[in-house]
Amino acid sequence: MASDLETKAKEAFFDDHFQLALDLYSQAIELNPKSAELYADRAQANIKINNLTEAVADANKAIELDPSMSKAYLRKATACMKLEEYQTAKAALETGAALAPGESRFSQLIKECQERIAEETGDLPKQTLEGVTTNVVPTTKVEPEKNLPNLVTVAAPSKPTYRHEFYQKPEEVVVTIFAKGIPRECVSVQYGEQILSVAIDAPGKDAIHFQPRLFGKIIPDKCRYDVLSTKIEIRLAKAEPIQWTSLEFSEEVAVPQRVNVSSVTGNQKPVYPSSKPKRVDWDKLEAQVKKEEKDEKLDGDAALNKFFREIYQDADEDTRRAMQKSFVESNGTVLSTNWKEVGAKKVEGSPPDGMEMKKWEY
């Protein structure tokens, strides 16, 4: 079934029915989610209808599934160049060129990226800048195709199930995704010059992919994230100290004001703007999250371990020594907090009722 949908998607793409091809590729991916080829081809369809951040996401997924697929790097670079993310595009092109040394498109696009980067940084002399010519292709509005055969029924995409907020300081933007109890290995976060890509794929839950084009440019090497028990916190290092009026890029947003970093002293609290018109007390919200983590109800061994950790954390030095010595010497069957009793003798093991301790024979 997936191969039939893939064939129909290719036919639709060659007939310039790009939206139909995109929908068919999406259905094929649902049936075969481990196919790097399908993600790479859907990336190309997204590029054609100017879904550029989605194209980068598909290319990244194809690279994750098959790191040796050169065309996936080409798709990623093409979308990033259209987004004016030339550093990210250049890195993808260099990797793709190493995988396909005979492909001339990589070297041509690398050269174009180098020129664009030089223009941005002002490294090209004036004469060179005047001599650079580009082929500008006017954008055309994609009209809905008429009289298309009713091949398939396309389901509407599901909405994200995790709420997210952001606040900012002069040097960074902090994005919080409220996802409770997600293992760290189920979270993937990638950064571009102006793209944030977050994938959450936890067992028993629908996979979520959040990839906005950001309001401003960031420094990927200085970005980081933490997966906590109640949330995922992502810190984005700003490339410029400007005020972000929203998290996501929009052509309708006015030019932001540059923030005077030196005017923010250590005694002043940073202002936390919100994308919502309603003002949010972030200090109160942080305190509430910490309280939820502390009051989190656990069962079984997890609750017992939490109880022992709290005792150990708040204990004095003698109590900690007693806990460590009794636990080790009794092979994990005794946990005492009385150092006067424990410190004077060796702690013998005390197995539960109905069980006996045996010495391990090597």
Buried (B, 14 or more C-beta within 10 A) or exposed (E): EBEEBBEBBBBBBEEEBBBBBBBBBBBBBEBBBEBBBBBBBBBBBBBBBEBBBBBBBBBBBBBBBBEEBBBBBBBBBBBBBBBEBBBBBBBBBBBBBEBBEEBEBBEEBBEBBBBBBBBEEEEBEEEEEEEEEEEEEEEEEEEEEEEEEEBEEEEEEEEBEBEBBBBBBBBBBBBBBEBEEBEEEBBBBBBBBBBBBBBBBBEEBEEBBBBBBBBBBBBBEBBEBEBBEBBBBBBBBBBEBBBBBBBBBEEEEEEBEEBEEEEBEEEEEBEBBBBEEEEBEBEEBEEEBEEEEEEBEEEEEEEEEEEEEEBBEEBEEBBBBBBEBBBEBBBEBBBBBEBEEBEEEEBEEEEEEEEEEEEEEE
